[in-house]
Amino acid sequence: MARLKLYANAASGLIYIGTSGDEKAISCSAVADVYVTLDIAETGANAIYSTLLEAQMSNKLVSVRTIDNSPVCKIAYVTLERQ
């Protein structure tokens, strides 16, 4: 479970997500060793982004799962649990 830092880049269409975890320890290549990514053009990205925003606005912890070996640590899914 992690706290988030969200950075939206309109030019690239990517949302960069920094977490309170150690992105260097995950099994993909984090951008600048800090960010996992969400491509807003991909199917399901709106639901994932909405969940991330909800977690951010309600100050809740969220779990982020990335795709193993992806070059920019793409997000596979997120979970937000009742706290």
C-alpha positions in Angstrom: 0.0 0.0 0.0 1.4 3.4 -0.9 0.8 7.1 -0.9 0.9 8.7 -4.3 2.3 11.6 -6.2 0.6 12.1 -9.6 2.1 14.0 -12.6 0.0 14.3 -15.7 1.9 15.0 -19.0 -0.6 16.2 -21.6 2.1 16.1 -24.4 2.9 12.4 -24.0 -0.5 11.2 -22.8 1.2 9.6 -19.8 0.4 9.9 -16.1 3.5 9.4 -14.0 2.8 8.0 -10.5 5.3 8.2 -7.7 4.6 6.1 -4.7 5.9 5.9 -1.1 7.4 2.5 -2.1 10.8 1.8 -3.6 10.4 1.9 -7.4 13.9 0.6 -7.8 12.9 -2.7 -6.2 10.1 -3.5 -8.7 10.5 -5.8 -11.8 10.3 -3.1 -14.5 12.1 0.0 -15.5 10.7 2.9 -13.5 11.0 6.3 -15.2 13.9 8.2 -13.6 13.9 5.3 -11.0 10.9 7.1 -9.5 7.7 6.8 -11.5 5.4 4.1 -12.8 3.2 5.1 -15.8 -0.3 5.0 -17.0 -1.1 5.7 -20.7 -4.4 7.4 -20.7 -5.1 6.1 -24.3 -5.2 2.5 -23.1 -8.3 0.6 -22.4 -9.3 0.8 -18.7 -6.9 3.7 -18.0 -9.8 6.0 -17.1 -11.0 3.6 -14.4 -7.4 3.3 -13.0 -6.9 7.0 -13.1 -10.2 7.6 -11.3 -9.2 5.2 -8.6 -5.8 6.9 -8.2 -7.5 10.3 -7.9 -10.0 9.0 -5.4 -7.2 7.6 -3.3 -5.3 10.9 -3.5 -8.4 13.1 -2.6 -9.5 10.9 0.2 -5.9 10.4 1.6 -6.3 6.6 1.3 -3.6 4.1 0.6 -3.6 2.3 -2.8 -1.8 -0.8 -4.1 -0.3 -0.5 -7.6 0.6 -3.5 -9.7 2.9 -3.0 -12.7 3.5 -5.2 -15.7 6.7 -7.2 -15.2 9.6 -6.2 -17.4 7.8 -3.2 -19.0 10.1 -0.5 -20.2 8.3 2.3 -18.4 6.7 0.4 -15.6 3.2 0.3 -17.0 0.4 -0.1 -14.5 -1.6 -3.3 -14.8 -4.1 -2.5 -12.1 -4.7 -0.8 -8.8 -6.6 -1.6 -5.7 -8.2 0.7 -3.2 -9.4 -0.9 0.0 -11.8 0.5 2.6 -9.9 1.9 5.5 
